[in-house]
Amino acid sequence: MIKEKGQINENQEENLATSSKVESPWTIVGRRLRKNKLAMIGLVVITILSLAAIFAPFITGIPRDITNLANTNAPPSSEHLLGTDSLGRDMLTRLAYGGRISLTVGFVSTSLRILIGVILGGIAGYYGKGIDNVIMRIADIFSCLPFLPIAITFVAVLGPSIYNIMIVLAILGWPGIARIVRAEILSLREREFMEAATALGIGDFKKIVSHLIPNTMASIIVSATTGIASAILTESALSFLGLGVAPPTPTWGNMMYDAQSQYVLKNRWWQWVPPGIIIFLAVISLNLLGDGLRDALDPRLKQ
Amino acid sequence: MKYLLEVKNLQTHFFTEDGIVPAVDGVDFELEPGQTLGIVGESGCGKSVTSVSILRLVPNPPGRIVGGEILFEGKDLVKATESEMQSIRGNDIAMIFQEPMTSLNPVFTIGKQISEAIMLHQKLDKKAAKERCVQMLKLVGIPRAEQAVDEYPHQFSGGMRQRAMIAMALSCNPKLLIADEPTTALDVTIQAQIIELMKDLKEKLNTAIMLITHDLGVVAEMADHVIVMYAGRVVEEADVIDLFKDPKHPYTIGLMKSKPSLDGNAKRLDVIPGAVPNPLAMPKGCAFHPRCSHAMDICKEKMPELNKFGDNRKIRCWLHEKEGGEK
């Protein structure tokens, strides 16, 4: 009897606990994201690609740069799952290593770009007038510079390296983000809750950082995810021009450019299809994840 | 120092492309600690501009305080620096806005928004601020306050949001609360609750309230002293009972007549003919004379002064200039 009674009490307590439990904002975001199947697929693919890049040495166990001139251009086999390239290096190994550079460039250059863009866009949008004019005209100048000549000059002066590529991508890419942030803040700062914030005695810096920028998060995240994808593509273009990551270090981009002749296209699909598919998968997964994150982070969507 | 707030000859003008709009043109009033002052008038008479002028929140450009003094505890807010204003806003003087639906930031929880002000002005840490926040929400009658602090504004109803705004405004124990039409956006039952709440809180916390409204019922319910404004000027000032019993200024009389009463016969309500004059082309003399049924020749020529009339009363009208007005 007593035991039973205790059990009932326990059950009741449990019910009370679940009914009055408050979800923290991040649990809500996580729950919403999990509901979105496409975004979850994107997240899983990106995670797999990142893990493959991190654990690249263990995937095949074959060293990255060891050439084997007796076994060049070999089609996929049990020994080399994705065949070998023109120097007899294992394609799968190089693909995994390539992810290291491509993903790092994508993430780091986009983070830098957002940092610059959000700070300058936020200041321009909030203060307006002269400051806005100066910042946005500088943004105009940066966005009408032709990308390749500037990138080539920059890298020629500082020397080709993965870091310089990231810096070039960030410096030439911030105006896009700055414009988005500025435009949103221009309309947000006129909203009543900003007047209410002023009436509470909150200073300019706090208003920009903790009231305005979080409101622009949704657009920033979407722009960032597509930005990572385009940074991956730009990095491959620069690597091809010899301005990015020099061989023998593989990236997804320079692996595709390795195989560019008609003959390779027709007869050695394993040298260009896998990197192409991986770039495609990475780009589309990032876009799907970005879309899902935007929906999940928007508290105005009631669920 | 008798008064908490003393406004002397406040002038706030808007410099528009079409000319200068004197939205507030020489307003004087005083407010004692713990007192409730009602400011009534039609749309566009300068009520809201007066209130934002006190907090120096006039949108600039086009608006600017061009003259007068706003003495808060003896300190002139017109001359205060921006950083001095920041420490006064929210701390000594707080404001409740008209639109509870849009005055809360949609991306933050209610608790975070309220504790931001508490942390800023009271120098409390996060945990203490949150406790205070729950306490404030309980005070304004929000059910399950412990959970409500972690909810977003969209999860709140209109009445709850207005309560949250009041909680936010009162969280730092301000000496003066400016309520700019706090009940306009709410339905009638919630209006009554909010008014009860404000009356209750005033007694508990001894906060002076400046209540801006065009709802005479709200004024009668809450205010101790009332200012009637017309075209940027004070036209009548009186204790609430005197004003409702015996309105003197023709405009006040008009306002009183235009409100429905329960015991009257079912006649059409009286209206004040015409509309508020265009602020860019104010009529010469008394601004009200084109709509006034008692207009005399002098009304078209000269603006009357705001004269003392008895103990606690001031009237700006030529009709009363001769009767008992003392210069």
Interface residues (C-beta under 8 A of the other chain):
Chain A: S20 V22 E23 S24 P25 R191 E192 F193 E195 A196 A197 T198 A199 L200 G201 I202 G203 K206 S210 H211 P214 N215 M217 P299 R300 K302
Chain B: L55 L57 M85 Q86 S87 I88 R89 G90 N91 A94 M95 F97 E99 T102 S103 L104 N105 P106 V107 F108 T109 E116 A117 L120 H121 R144 E146 Q147 D150 E151 Y152 H154 Q155 M165 M168
